[in-house]
Amino acid sequence: MPFQERLRELRKERHETQKAVAEAIGINERHYQKFEAGANLPSFENLLILADYFDVSMDYLAGRTDRRETLR
């Protein structure tokens, strides 16, 4: 599953708006919307923050695996 679809799926599972996620991770809403639209990819730092926020591994978020577990 592509990154943008995985990100949208995780957000919807939590019943959160794009604005709420953007605020929680410290970026503006339009910037976050571009992630979900596939128009922009997050920086490494933002990818880490998103993975922590959704409590999934970076590999899961990036679509490299279907295992959500983190190594923490």
FENRAUR-V903227 format. One record per residue. RES is the residue in one letter. SS is DSSP state (~ for helix, > for strand, _ for the rest). NEAR is the number of other C-alpha atoms within 10 Angstrom. Layout:
# FENRAUR-V903227
RES SS NEAR
RES SS NEAR
This chain:
# FENRAUR-V903227
M _ 13
P _ 11
F ~ 20
Q ~ 20
E ~ 17
R ~ 16
L ~ 22
R ~ 17
E ~ 13
L ~ 15
R ~ 17
K ~ 12
E ~ 9
R _ 10
H _ 10
E _ 12
T _ 13
Q ~ 19
K ~ 15
A ~ 14
V ~ 19
A ~ 17
E ~ 13
A ~ 13
I ~ 14
G _ 12
I _ 13
N _ 15
E ~ 15
R ~ 11
H ~ 16
Y ~ 21
Q ~ 17
K ~ 14
F ~ 17
E ~ 19
A ~ 14
G _ 12
A _ 10
N _ 13
L _ 16
P _ 15
S _ 9
F ~ 10
E ~ 9
N ~ 14
L ~ 17
L ~ 15
I ~ 17
L ~ 21
A ~ 20
D ~ 14
Y ~ 12
F ~ 16
D _ 15
V _ 18
S _ 23
M ~ 20
D ~ 17
Y ~ 19
L ~ 26
A _ 18
G _ 17
R _ 13
T _ 13
D _ 12
R _ 12
R _ 15
E _ 13
T _ 13
L _ 6
R _ 5
